[in-house]
């Protein structure tokens, strides 16, 4: 059994254990796949508390030295990780993409026209230098206009420009929380949030959703959040109130108010991420409007008109203004003022509205095709949602379906990508409507999805013999 040598260690014991583990891995004493001692056993051997070992193992996992598997233990992790299927490759094989949610990039505004307009802007050379980490005032005012479409009357003094929503999530959580804090998330949520939070030392606590009358998933269960605040000392909650990824649910005003009540009762901070809100016809109050004293809001226009610009905006409570500026500065100094000016021009000239009008029209047709072709399977979503959450027959494995479709040149995402790793995948896949430009290829792919589900549903269900 591995026993770390911490006799000469100074400082916190849990860090000494994690340091010893890292040293033994680098020296070859521990290799990929080696199992670490059970936490209680190691606590007994070292004469420390169980909590100390738990913190040590959590720190080791944050450093990506180990991985834990429920029911099996903790193991030395692989040195490298597989590239996420969500990340595009420059020369990847051609597939019909129903997996990545790029939201009709072929309808984005003309980049060349935008660059020509920028080149004619008086004083453009000032953007070719350093600017404040929170961004120039004119660009933060653009963020105010964007947040207005999200149901939030933002204060420009509390807006900061980030390198897209992903960067916004990271710096916001660093500003609001301390390493080791527990953050509640939906049981199905944005795939990158698991690694993003773990990478900055935060613990992820997945919580169940309420069920809707149609059988679909609703908002996070407020009673589950209250229980997690009491039992897991949850300090924050990550929410997508509009077009939740992947379930597509948009919270009612009552659902928002119930979660705000719990957050206030238990002093839980709220991080709201809303990349899809502009696609919706109705704007409901953001959490930043309902609970401004404890909510950080994140907005991005990547899905609306320009993923290549890598521009997003965050709006934080006044008390965290300096912290968010510092975190942006520490991570990348500043978001590019050049691309921020490109976005500001598109917003000022109304290109955002024009692009949304085209995309909403295209999405209405795409959803209707998906609903009709995939019937009778339940597709959670509607004509305003740019992806759908497809329920499979109970004995159809979503991973097997994803693999079978991949062999046919079609990419979808199993529910596995939206859950914590130690949970069996639920019988769902996410299908996006706007990444594939060709209508014919899109409908062909949907028909193959339906046919493949039927084929897998007809296979005999394997059961283990009794006795």
C-alpha positions as a Markdown table, in Angstrom:
| # | Residue | x | y | z |
|---|---|---|---|---|
| 1 | Unk | 0.0 | 0.0 | 0.0 |
| 2 | Unk | 1.3 | 3.4 | -0.9 |
| 3 | Unk | 2.2 | 5.5 | 2.2 |
| 4 | Unk | 3.5 | 9.0 | 1.6 |
| 5 | Unk | 6.6 | 10.3 | 3.5 |
| 6 | Unk | 5.4 | 13.5 | 5.1 |
| 7 | Unk | 7.7 | 13.6 | 8.2 |
| 8 | Unk | 9.6 | 16.6 | 7.0 |
| 9 | Unk | 6.6 | 18.4 | 5.6 |
| 10 | Unk | 5.7 | 21.9 | 6.6 |
| 11 | Unk | 2.4 | 23.6 | 6.1 |
| 12 | Unk | -1.0 | 21.9 | 5.7 |
| 13 | Unk | -0.8 | 18.1 | 5.8 |
| 14 | Unk | -3.2 | 17.6 | 2.9 |
| 15 | Unk | -0.9 | 19.6 | 0.6 |
| 16 | Unk | 2.1 | 17.6 | 1.8 |
| 17 | Unk | 0.3 | 14.4 | 0.9 |
| 18 | Unk | -0.6 | 15.7 | -2.6 |
| 19 | Unk | 3.0 | 16.9 | -3.1 |
| 20 | Unk | 4.3 | 13.5 | -2.1 |
| 21 | Unk | 1.9 | 11.8 | -4.5 |
| 22 | Unk | 3.1 | 14.1 | -7.3 |
| 23 | Unk | 6.7 | 13.4 | -6.5 |
| 24 | Unk | 6.2 | 9.6 | -6.5 |
| 25 | Unk | 4.5 | 9.8 | -9.8 |
| 26 | Unk | 7.3 | 11.8 | -11.4 |
| 27 | Unk | 9.9 | 9.4 | -10.0 |
| 28 | Unk | 8.0 | 6.4 | -11.3 |
| 29 | Unk | 7.1 | 4.9 | -7.9 |
| 30 | Unk | 3.5 | 5.2 | -9.0 |
| 31 | Unk | 2.3 | 4.7 | -12.5 |
| 32 | Unk | -0.9 | 5.0 | -14.5 |
| 33 | Unk | -3.6 | 2.7 | -13.2 |
| 34 | Unk | -2.1 | 2.1 | -9.7 |
| 35 | Unk | -4.8 | 2.2 | -7.0 |
| 36 | Unk | -4.4 | 4.5 | -4.0 |
| 37 | Unk | -5.3 | 3.3 | -0.5 |
| 38 | Unk | -8.9 | 3.7 | 0.7 |
| 39 | Unk | -9.2 | 7.1 | 2.4 |
| 40 | Unk | -10.0 | 5.6 | 5.8 |
| 41 | Unk | -7.1 | 3.2 | 5.7 |
| 42 | Unk | -4.6 | 5.9 | 4.7 |
| 43 | Unk | -5.9 | 8.2 | 7.5 |
| 44 | Unk | -5.3 | 5.4 | 10.0 |
| 45 | Unk | -1.8 | 4.7 | 8.7 |
| 46 | Unk | -0.8 | 8.4 | 8.9 |
| 47 | Unk | -2.7 | 9.2 | 12.1 |
| 48 | Unk | -4.6 | 12.0 | 10.5 |
| 49 | Unk | -8.3 | 12.7 | 10.1 |
| 50 | Unk | -10.4 | 11.3 | 7.3 |
| 51 | Unk | -11.2 | 14.9 | 6.2 |
| 52 | Unk | -7.4 | 15.6 | 5.7 |
| 53 | Unk | -7.2 | 12.6 | 3.3 |
| 54 | Unk | -10.3 | 13.7 | 1.5 |
| 55 | Unk | -8.8 | 17.1 | 0.9 |
| 56 | Unk | -5.6 | 15.6 | -0.2 |
| 57 | Unk | -7.3 | 13.3 | -2.8 |
| 58 | Unk | -9.4 | 16.3 | -4.0 |
| 59 | Unk | -6.2 | 18.4 | -4.4 |
| 60 | Unk | -4.6 | 15.5 | -6.3 |
| 61 | Unk | -7.6 | 15.3 | -8.6 |
| 62 | Unk | -7.6 | 19.0 | -9.2 |
| 63 | Unk | -3.9 | 18.6 | -10.3 |
| 64 | Unk | -5.1 | 15.8 | -12.6 |
| 65 | Unk | -2.9 | 13.3 | -10.9 |
| 66 | Unk | -5.6 | 10.9 | -10.0 |
| 67 | Unk | -9.2 | 10.1 | -10.9 |
| 68 | Unk | -11.9 | 8.7 | -8.6 |
| 69 | Unk | -14.5 | 6.1 | -9.7 |
| 70 | Unk | -17.5 | 5.5 | -7.4 |
| 71 | Unk | -17.4 | 2.0 | -6.0 |
| 72 | Unk | -13.9 | 1.3 | -7.3 |
| 73 | Unk | -11.6 | 3.8 | -5.6 |
| 74 | Unk | -9.0 | 6.3 | -6.7 |
| 75 | Unk | -6.4 | 5.6 | -9.4 |
| 76 | Unk | -3.4 | 7.3 | -10.9 |
| 77 | Unk | -4.7 | 9.1 | -14.0 |
| 78 | Unk | -3.5 | 8.9 | -17.5 |
| 79 | Unk | -0.9 | 11.4 | -18.6 |
| 80 | Unk | -3.0 | 12.6 | -21.4 |
| 81 | Unk | -6.7 | 13.1 | -22.1 |
| 82 | Unk | -8.8 | 12.4 | -25.1 |
| 83 | Unk | -9.8 | 15.5 | -27.1 |
| 84 | Unk | -13.4 | 16.4 | -26.5 |
| 85 | Unk | -15.6 | 15.6 | -29.5 |
| 86 | Unk | -17.0 | 19.2 | -29.2 |
| 87 | Unk | -13.6 | 20.7 | -30.2 |
| 88 | Unk | -13.4 | 21.0 | -34.0 |
| 89 | Unk | -10.3 | 19.8 | -35.9 |
| 90 | Unk | -8.8 | 21.6 | -38.9 |
| 91 | Unk | -8.8 | 18.5 | -41.1 |
| 92 | Unk | -11.3 | 16.3 | -39.5 |
| 93 | Unk | -13.3 | 13.7 | -41.7 |
| 94 | Unk | -16.5 | 15.1 | -43.1 |
| 95 | Unk | -19.5 | 14.2 | -41.0 |
| 96 | Unk | -23.0 | 15.4 | -40.7 |
| 97 | Unk | -22.7 | 17.4 | -37.5 |
| 98 | Unk | -25.7 | 17.1 | -35.1 |
| 99 | Unk | -23.4 | 17.2 | -32.1 |
| 100 | Unk | -21.8 | 20.6 | -31.8 |
| 101 | Unk | -24.1 | 23.6 | -31.2 |
| 102 | Unk | -22.7 | 26.1 | -33.6 |
| 103 | Unk | -26.1 | 27.6 | -34.3 |
| 104 | Unk | -26.2 | 28.4 | -38.1 |
| 105 | Unk | -22.7 | 29.9 | -38.6 |
| 106 | Unk | -23.4 | 30.2 | -42.3 |
| 107 | Unk | -25.9 | 32.9 | -41.5 |
| 108 | Unk | -23.4 | 35.0 | -39.5 |
| 109 | Unk | -22.7 | 38.6 | -40.6 |
| 110 | Unk | -20.0 | 39.2 | -43.2 |
| 111 | Unk | -16.6 | 39.3 | -41.5 |
| 112 | Unk | -15.0 | 41.1 | -44.5 |
| 113 | Unk | -17.6 | 43.9 | -44.4 |
| 114 | Unk | -17.0 | 44.2 | -40.6 |
| 115 | Unk | -13.3 | 44.5 | -41.1 |
| 116 | Unk | -13.7 | 47.1 | -43.8 |
| 117 | Unk | -15.9 | 49.2 | -41.6 |
| 118 | Unk | -13.3 | 48.9 | -38.8 |
| 119 | Unk | -10.5 | 50.0 | -41.0 |
| 120 | Unk | -12.3 | 53.2 | -41.7 |
| 121 | Unk | -12.9 | 54.0 | -38.1 |
| 122 | Unk | -11.2 | 57.1 | -36.8 |
| 123 | Unk | -8.6 | 56.3 | -34.2 |
| 124 | Unk | -8.6 | 52.6 | -34.8 |
| 125 | Unk | -4.9 | 52.3 | -34.1 |
| 126 | Unk | -5.6 | 52.9 | -30.4 |
| 127 | Unk | -6.9 | 49.4 | -30.3 |
| 128 | Unk | -3.5 | 47.9 | -31.1 |
| 129 | Unk | -2.2 | 48.4 | -27.6 |
| 130 | Unk | -3.0 | 47.5 | -24.0 |
| 131 | Unk | -6.3 | 48.5 | -22.5 |
| 132 | Unk | -7.7 | 48.0 | -19.0 |
| 133 | Unk | -8.4 | 44.3 | -18.1 |
| 134 | Unk | -12.1 | 45.0 | -17.9 |
| 135 | Unk | -12.2 | 46.5 | -21.4 |
| 136 | Unk | -12.7 | 49.9 | -22.8 |
| 137 | Unk | -15.8 | 51.9 | -21.7 |
| 138 | Unk | -17.3 | 51.8 | -25.2 |
| 139 | Unk | -17.0 | 48.0 | -25.3 |
| 140 | Unk | -18.5 | 47.7 | -21.8 |
| 141 | Unk | -21.4 | 49.8 | -23.0 |
| 142 | Unk | -21.9 | 47.3 | -25.8 |
| 143 | Unk | -22.2 | 44.7 | -23.0 |
| 144 | Unk | -24.9 | 46.7 | -21.4 |
| 145 | Unk | -26.9 | 46.6 | -24.7 |
| 146 | Unk | -26.3 | 42.8 | -24.9 |
| 147 | Unk | -27.4 | 42.2 | -21.3 |
| 148 | Unk | -30.6 | 44.2 | -22.0 |
| 149 | Unk | -31.6 | 41.4 | -24.4 |
| 150 | Unk | -31.0 | 39.0 | -21.5 |
| 151 | Unk | -33.5 | 40.7 | -19.2 |
| 152 | Unk | -30.9 | 42.6 | -17.2 |
| 153 | Unk | -30.4 | 46.3 | -16.9 |
| 154 | Unk | -26.7 | 46.2 | -16.4 |
| 155 | Unk | -24.5 | 48.8 | -14.8 |
| 156 | Unk | -21.5 | 49.5 | -17.2 |
| 157 | Unk | -19.2 | 50.0 | -14.2 |
| 158 | Unk | -19.9 | 46.3 | -13.3 |
| 159 | Unk | -19.5 | 44.9 | -16.8 |
| 160 | Unk | -16.2 | 43.4 | -18.0 |
| 161 | Unk | -15.2 | 42.1 | -21.4 |
| 162 | Unk | -14.0 | 38.5 | -21.5 |
| 163 | Unk | -12.6 | 36.1 | -24.2 |
| 164 | Unk | -16.0 | 34.5 | -24.7 |
| 165 | Unk | -18.4 | 32.8 | -22.2 |
| 166 | Unk | -16.1 | 30.0 | -21.3 |
| 167 | Unk | -13.5 | 32.4 | -20.1 |
| 168 | Unk | -16.2 | 34.4 | -18.4 |
| 169 | Unk | -17.3 | 31.3 | -16.4 |
| 170 | Unk | -13.8 | 30.6 | -15.3 |
| 171 | Unk | -12.8 | 34.1 | -14.1 |
| 172 | Unk | -16.2 | 34.7 | -12.6 |
| 173 | Unk | -16.0 | 31.5 | -10.5 |
| 174 | Unk | -12.5 | 32.4 | -9.5 |
| 175 | Unk | -13.6 | 35.8 | -8.4 |
| 176 | Unk | -16.6 | 34.6 | -6.4 |
| 177 | Unk | -15.4 | 31.4 | -4.8 |
| 178 | Unk | -12.4 | 29.9 | -3.0 |
| 179 | Unk | -10.6 | 26.7 | -3.9 |
| 180 | Unk | -12.5 | 23.8 | -2.2 |
| 181 | Unk | -15.9 | 25.5 | -2.3 |
| 182 | Unk | -18.8 | 23.3 | -3.5 |
| 183 | Unk | -20.9 | 24.5 | -6.5 |
| 184 | Unk | -24.3 | 23.0 | -7.4 |
| 185 | Unk | -25.0 | 22.3 | -11.0 |
| 186 | Unk | -27.9 | 20.7 | -12.9 |
| 187 | Unk | -27.8 | 16.9 | -13.2 |
| 188 | Unk | -27.5 | 17.4 | -16.9 |
| 189 | Unk | -25.5 | 20.5 | -17.8 |
| 190 | Unk | -23.0 | 22.2 | -20.1 |
| 191 | Unk | -20.3 | 19.6 | -20.6 |
| 192 | Unk | -17.2 | 21.8 | -20.0 |
| 193 | Unk | -18.5 | 23.0 | -16.6 |
| 194 | Unk | -17.3 | 19.8 | -14.9 |
| 195 | Unk | -13.6 | 20.2 | -15.9 |
| 196 | Unk | -13.8 | 24.0 | -15.7 |
| 197 | Unk | -14.8 | 24.0 | -12.1 |
| 198 | Unk | -12.6 | 21.2 | -11.1 |
| 199 | Unk | -9.6 | 22.9 | -12.8 |
| 200 | Unk | -9.9 | 25.9 | -10.5 |
| 201 | Unk | -10.3 | 23.7 | -7.4 |
| 202 | Unk | -14.1 | 23.8 | -7.0 |
| 203 | Unk | -16.3 | 20.7 | -6.1 |
| 204 | Unk | -19.2 | 19.9 | -8.4 |
| 205 | Unk | -22.5 | 18.9 | -6.8 |
| 206 | Unk | -25.1 | 17.7 | -9.4 |
| 207 | Unk | -28.7 | 18.2 | -8.4 |
| 208 | Unk | -31.9 | 16.7 | -9.8 |
| 209 | Unk | -34.4 | 18.7 | -11.8 |
| 210 | Unk | -38.1 | 19.0 | -11.4 |
| 211 | Unk | -40.2 | 17.1 | -14.0 |
| 212 | Unk | -42.6 | 18.8 | -16.2 |
| 213 | Unk | -46.2 | 17.8 | -17.0 |
| 214 | Unk | -45.0 | 16.5 | -20.5 |
| 215 | Unk | -42.4 | 14.3 | -18.8 |
| 216 | Unk | -39.5 | 16.5 | -19.7 |
| 217 | Unk | -36.9 | 18.1 | -17.4 |
| 218 | Unk | -37.7 | 21.4 | -15.7 |
| 219 | Unk | -35.6 | 23.7 | -13.5 |
| 220 | Unk | -33.3 | 22.6 | -10.7 |
| 221 | Unk | -35.3 | 21.3 | -7.7 |
| 222 | Unk | -35.1 | 24.2 | -5.1 |
| 223 | Unk | -35.6 | 21.7 | -2.3 |
| 224 | Unk | -32.5 | 19.8 | -3.5 |
| 225 | Unk | -30.5 | 23.0 | -3.6 |
| 226 | Unk | -31.6 | 23.8 | 0.0 |
| 227 | Unk | -30.6 | 20.3 | 1.1 |
| 228 | Unk | -27.2 | 20.6 | -0.7 |
| 229 | Unk | -26.6 | 24.0 | 1.0 |
| 230 | Unk | -27.1 | 22.3 | 4.4 |
| 231 | Unk | -25.4 | 19.0 | 3.8 |
| 232 | Unk | -22.7 | 19.8 | 1.3 |
| 233 | Unk | -22.0 | 23.4 | 2.4 |
| 234 | Unk | -22.7 | 24.5 | -1.2 |
| 235 | Unk | -21.5 | 28.1 | -1.7 |
| 236 | Unk | -22.7 | 28.7 | -5.3 |
| 237 | Unk | -25.0 | 27.4 | -8.0 |
| 238 | Unk | -24.4 | 27.4 | -11.8 |
| 239 | Unk | -27.7 | 27.9 | -13.8 |
| 240 | Unk | -28.7 | 28.3 | -17.4 |
| 241 | Unk | -32.2 | 29.8 | -16.9 |
| 242 | Unk | -33.0 | 30.1 | -20.6 |
| 243 | Unk | -32.7 | 27.2 | -23.1 |
| 244 | Unk | -30.9 | 25.1 | -20.5 |
| 245 | Unk | -28.2 | 22.9 | -22.1 |
| 246 | Unk | -29.0 | 20.1 | -22.9 |
| 247 | Unk | -32.6 | 19.8 | -21.8 |
| 248 | Unk | -33.8 | 23.1 | -23.5 |
| 249 | Unk | -35.9 | 24.1 | -20.5 |
| 250 | Unk | -36.6 | 27.8 | -20.0 |
| 251 | Unk | -37.4 | 28.6 | -16.4 |
| 252 | Unk | -40.7 | 30.3 | -15.5 |
| 253 | Unk | -40.7 | 33.4 | -13.3 |
| 254 | Unk | -41.9 | 31.2 | -10.5 |
| 255 | Unk | -39.1 | 28.7 | -10.9 |
| 256 | Unk | -36.6 | 31.6 | -10.8 |
| 257 | Unk | -38.1 | 33.1 | -7.7 |
| 258 | Unk | -38.1 | 29.8 | -5.9 |
| 259 | Unk | -34.4 | 29.3 | -6.5 |
| 260 | Unk | -33.6 | 32.9 | -5.5 |
| 261 | Unk | -35.5 | 32.4 | -2.3 |
| 262 | Unk | -33.3 | 29.3 | -1.5 |
| 263 | Unk | -30.1 | 31.2 | -2.5 |
| 264 | Unk | -30.9 | 34.0 | -0.1 |
| 265 | Unk | -32.0 | 31.7 | 2.7 |
| 266 | Unk | -28.7 | 29.8 | 2.5 |
| 267 | Unk | -26.3 | 32.6 | 1.3 |
| 268 | Unk | -25.6 | 30.8 | -2.0 |
| 269 | Unk | -24.1 | 32.9 | -4.9 |
| 270 | Unk | -25.7 | 32.5 | -8.3 |
| 271 | Unk | -23.7 | 32.2 | -11.6 |
| 272 | Unk | -26.1 | 32.4 | -14.6 |
| 273 | Unk | -24.9 | 31.6 | -18.1 |
| 274 | Unk | -27.3 | 32.5 | -21.0 |
| 275 | Unk | -25.7 | 32.0 | -24.4 |
| 276 | Unk | -29.0 | 31.1 | -26.1 |
| 277 | Unk | -31.4 | 33.8 | -24.7 |
| 278 | Unk | -31.4 | 36.0 | -27.8 |
| 279 | Unk | -33.1 | 33.2 | -29.7 |
| 280 | Unk | -36.2 | 33.3 | -27.4 |
| 281 | Unk | -39.2 | 35.5 | -28.3 |
| 282 | Unk | -39.9 | 36.5 | -24.7 |
| 283 | Unk | -37.4 | 38.0 | -22.3 |
| 284 | Unk | -37.9 | 37.0 | -18.6 |
| 285 | Unk | -36.1 | 38.7 | -15.8 |
| 286 | Unk | -32.5 | 37.5 | -15.4 |
| 287 | Unk | -31.3 | 36.2 | -12.0 |
| 288 | Unk | -29.1 | 39.3 | -12.0 |
| 289 | Unk | -32.3 | 41.4 | -12.0 |
| 290 | Unk | -34.0 | 39.2 | -9.4 |
| 291 | Unk | -31.1 | 38.9 | -7.0 |
| 292 | Unk | -28.5 | 41.5 | -8.0 |
| 293 | Unk | -26.6 | 41.3 | -4.7 |
| 294 | Unk | -25.6 | 37.7 | -5.2 |
| 295 | Unk | -25.7 | 37.0 | -9.0 |
| 296 | Unk | -22.9 | 37.1 | -11.6 |
| 297 | Unk | -24.3 | 37.1 | -15.1 |
| 298 | Unk | -22.5 | 35.9 | -18.3 |
| 299 | Unk | -23.4 | 36.8 | -21.8 |
| 300 | Unk | -21.9 | 35.9 | -25.1 |
| 301 | Unk | -22.8 | 36.4 | -28.8 |
| 302 | Unk | -20.8 | 33.5 | -30.1 |
| 303 | Unk | -24.0 | 31.5 | -30.8 |
| 304 | Unk | -25.7 | 34.6 | -32.2 |
| 305 | Unk | -23.2 | 36.0 | -34.7 |
| 306 | Unk | -19.4 | 35.6 | -34.1 |
| 307 | Unk | -17.7 | 32.6 | -32.3 |
| 308 | Unk | -14.4 | 33.6 | -33.9 |
| 309 | Unk | -14.4 | 37.0 | -32.1 |
| 310 | Unk | -14.1 | 35.3 | -28.7 |
| 311 | Unk | -15.9 | 38.1 | -27.0 |
| 312 | Unk | -18.2 | 37.8 | -24.0 |
| 313 | Unk | -19.4 | 39.9 | -21.1 |
| 314 | Unk | -19.7 | 39.4 | -17.4 |
| 315 | Unk | -21.8 | 41.5 | -14.9 |
| 316 | Unk | -20.9 | 41.0 | -11.3 |
| 317 | Unk | -22.0 | 42.4 | -7.9 |
| 318 | Unk | -20.2 | 45.6 | -7.1 |
| 319 | Unk | -18.2 | 43.9 | -4.3 |
| 320 | Unk | -16.4 | 41.6 | -6.8 |
| 321 | Unk | -15.5 | 44.3 | -9.4 |
| 322 | Unk | -11.8 | 44.5 | -8.5 |
| 323 | Unk | -11.6 | 40.7 | -8.2 |
| 324 | Unk | -13.0 | 40.1 | -11.7 |
| 325 | Unk | -10.6 | 42.6 | -13.2 |
| 326 | Unk | -7.7 | 40.9 | -11.5 |
| 327 | Unk | -8.7 | 37.4 | -12.6 |
| 328 | Unk | -9.1 | 38.6 | -16.2 |
| 329 | Unk | -5.6 | 40.2 | -16.0 |
| 330 | Unk | -4.0 | 37.1 | -14.5 |
| 331 | Unk | -5.5 | 34.8 | -17.1 |
| 332 | Unk | -5.1 | 36.8 | -20.4 |
| 333 | Unk | -4.5 | 40.5 | -19.4 |
| 334 | Unk | -7.5 | 41.6 | -21.5 |
| 335 | Unk | -9.9 | 40.4 | -24.1 |
| 336 | Unk | -8.9 | 41.7 | -27.6 |
| 337 | Unk | -10.1 | 45.3 | -28.0 |
| 338 | Unk | -9.9 | 44.7 | -31.8 |
| 339 | Unk | -12.5 | 42.0 | -31.9 |
| 340 | Unk | -14.5 | 43.8 | -29.2 |
| 341 | Unk | -14.7 | 46.8 | -31.6 |
| 342 | Unk | -15.9 | 44.5 | -34.4 |
| 343 | Unk | -18.7 | 43.2 | -32.1 |
| 344 | Unk | -19.6 | 46.8 | -31.0 |
| 345 | Unk | -20.0 | 47.8 | -34.6 |
| 346 | Unk | -22.3 | 44.9 | -35.4 |
| 347 | Unk | -24.4 | 45.7 | -32.4 |
| 348 | Unk | -24.6 | 49.5 | -33.2 |
| 349 | Unk | -25.5 | 48.8 | -36.8 |
| 350 | Unk | -28.3 | 46.4 | -36.0 |
| 351 | Unk | -26.6 | 43.3 | -37.5 |
| 352 | Unk | -27.4 | 41.4 | -34.3 |
| 353 | Unk | -31.1 | 41.7 | -34.9 |
| 354 | Unk | -30.9 | 41.0 | -38.6 |
| 355 | Unk | -28.8 | 37.8 | -38.0 |
| 356 | Unk | -31.2 | 36.6 | -35.2 |
| 357 | Unk | -34.2 | 37.1 | -37.5 |
| 358 | Unk | -32.6 | 34.8 | -40.2 |
| 359 | Unk | -31.5 | 32.2 | -37.6 |
| 360 | Unk | -34.9 | 32.1 | -35.9 |
| 361 | Unk | -36.6 | 31.5 | -39.2 |
| 362 | Unk | -34.2 | 28.7 | -40.2 |
| 363 | Unk | -34.5 | 27.1 | -36.7 |
| 364 | Unk | -38.3 | 27.0 | -36.9 |
| 365 | Unk | -38.1 | 24.8 | -40.0 |
| 366 | Unk | -35.2 | 22.7 | -38.6 |
| 367 | Unk | -37.1 | 21.9 | -35.4 |
| 368 | Unk | -40.3 | 21.0 | -37.2 |
| 369 | Unk | -38.3 | 18.6 | -39.4 |
| 370 | Unk | -36.7 | 17.0 | -36.4 |
| 371 | Unk | -40.0 | 16.6 | -34.5 |
| 372 | Unk | -41.7 | 15.0 | -37.5 |
| 373 | Unk | -38.9 | 12.7 | -38.6 |
| 374 | Unk | -38.1 | 11.5 | -35.0 |
| 375 | Unk | -41.7 | 10.9 | -34.0 |
| 376 | Unk | -42.9 | 9.1 | -31.9 |
| 377 | Unk | -39.8 | 9.6 | -29.7 |
| 378 | Unk | -40.1 | 12.5 | -27.3 |
| 379 | Unk | -38.0 | 15.5 | -28.4 |
| 380 | Unk | -37.8 | 18.1 | -25.6 |
| 381 | Unk | -37.6 | 21.5 | -27.2 |
| 382 | Unk | -39.6 | 23.8 | -29.6 |
| 383 | Unk | -39.2 | 26.0 | -32.6 |
| 384 | Unk | -37.3 | 28.6 | -30.5 |
| 385 | Unk | -34.7 | 26.1 | -29.2 |
| 386 | Unk | -31.5 | 25.5 | -31.3 |
| 387 | Unk | -31.1 | 21.9 | -30.1 |
| 388 | Unk | -33.3 | 19.1 | -28.8 |
| 389 | Unk | -33.1 | 16.6 | -26.0 |
| 390 | Unk | -34.2 | 13.3 | -27.5 |
| 391 | Unk | -35.5 | 10.6 | -25.2 |
| 392 | Unk | -34.6 | 7.0 | -26.2 |
| 393 | Unk | -36.4 | 3.7 | -25.4 |
| 394 | Unk | -35.2 | 2.6 | -22.0 |
| 395 | Unk | -33.0 | -0.3 | -23.2 |
| 396 | Unk | -31.3 | 1.7 | -26.0 |
| 397 | Unk | -27.8 | 2.7 | -24.8 |
| 398 | Unk | -27.0 | 6.3 | -25.9 |
| 399 | Unk | -23.3 | 5.5 | -26.1 |
| 400 | Unk | -24.0 | 2.6 | -28.5 |
| 401 | Unk | -26.3 | 4.8 | -30.5 |
| 402 | Unk | -23.7 | 7.6 | -30.8 |
| 403 | Unk | -21.1 | 5.0 | -31.9 |
| 404 | Unk | -23.5 | 3.4 | -34.5 |
| 405 | Unk | -24.3 | 6.8 | -36.0 |
| 406 | Unk | -20.6 | 7.7 | -36.0 |
| 407 | Unk | -19.9 | 4.7 | -38.3 |
| 408 | Unk | -22.5 | 6.2 | -40.7 |
| 409 | Unk | -20.9 | 9.6 | -40.7 |
| 410 | Unk | -23.3 | 11.3 | -38.3 |
| 411 | Unk | -22.3 | 12.9 | -35.0 |
| 412 | Unk | -24.6 | 13.2 | -32.0 |
| 413 | Unk | -23.9 | 13.5 | -28.3 |
| 414 | Unk | -24.8 | 10.9 | -25.7 |
| 415 | Unk | -26.2 | 12.1 | -22.4 |
| 416 | Unk | -22.9 | 10.9 | -20.9 |
| 417 | Unk | -21.2 | 14.2 | -21.9 |
| 418 | Unk | -23.7 | 16.2 | -19.8 |
| 419 | Unk | -23.4 | 14.1 | -16.6 |
| 420 | Unk | -20.8 | 13.5 | -13.9 |
| 421 | Unk | -18.6 | 10.6 | -15.0 |
| 422 | Unk | -19.6 | 8.1 | -12.3 |
| 423 | Unk | -23.2 | 8.0 | -13.4 |
| 424 | Unk | -24.6 | 5.6 | -15.9 |
| 425 | Unk | -25.8 | 7.6 | -19.0 |
| 426 | Unk | -29.5 | 8.4 | -19.1 |
| 427 | Unk | -31.5 | 7.3 | -22.2 |
| 428 | Unk | -31.1 | 10.6 | -24.0 |
| 429 | Unk | -29.0 | 12.2 | -26.8 |
| 430 | Unk | -28.7 | 15.9 | -27.7 |
| 431 | Unk | -29.3 | 16.8 | -31.3 |
| 432 | Unk | -28.4 | 20.2 | -32.6 |
| 433 | Unk | -30.3 | 21.9 | -35.5 |
| 434 | Unk | -28.0 | 24.5 | -36.9 |
| 435 | Unk | -24.4 | 23.2 | -37.3 |
| 436 | Unk | -25.1 | 21.4 | -40.7 |
| 437 | Unk | -25.6 | 23.9 | -43.5 |
| 438 | Unk | -27.3 | 21.6 | -46.0 |
| 439 | Unk | -31.0 | 21.0 | -45.4 |
| 440 | Unk | -30.9 | 17.8 | -47.4 |
| 441 | Unk | -28.0 | 16.3 | -45.4 |
| 442 | Unk | -29.7 | 17.4 | -42.1 |
| 443 | Unk | -32.9 | 15.5 | -43.0 |
| 444 | Unk | -31.0 | 12.5 | -44.2 |
| 445 | Unk | -29.1 | 12.4 | -40.9 |
| 446 | Unk | -32.3 | 12.6 | -38.9 |
| 447 | Unk | -33.8 | 9.7 | -40.8 |
| 448 | Unk | -30.7 | 7.7 | -40.1 |
| 449 | Unk | -31.0 | 8.6 | -36.4 |
| 450 | Unk | -34.6 | 7.3 | -36.4 |
| 451 | Unk | -33.7 | 4.1 | -38.3 |
| 452 | Unk | -30.8 | 3.3 | -36.0 |
| 453 | Unk | -32.8 | 3.8 | -32.8 |
| 454 | Unk | -35.4 | 1.4 | -34.3 |
| 455 | Unk | -32.7 | -1.1 | -35.0 |
| 456 | Unk | -31.2 | -0.9 | -31.6 |
| 457 | Unk | -34.6 | -1.1 | -30.0 |
| 458 | Unk | -35.4 | -4.3 | -31.8 |
| 459 | Unk | -32.2 | -6.0 | -30.4 |
| 460 | Unk | -32.9 | -8.5 | -27.6 |
| 461 | Unk | -32.2 | -7.2 | -24.1 |
| 462 | Unk | -29.4 | -9.1 | -22.5 |
| 463 | Unk | -29.9 | -10.1 | -18.9 |
| 464 | Unk | -27.6 | -11.8 | -16.5 |
| 465 | Unk | -28.6 | -15.4 | -15.5 |
| 466 | Unk | -29.8 | -15.7 | -12.0 |
| 467 | Unk | -27.9 | -18.0 | -9.6 |
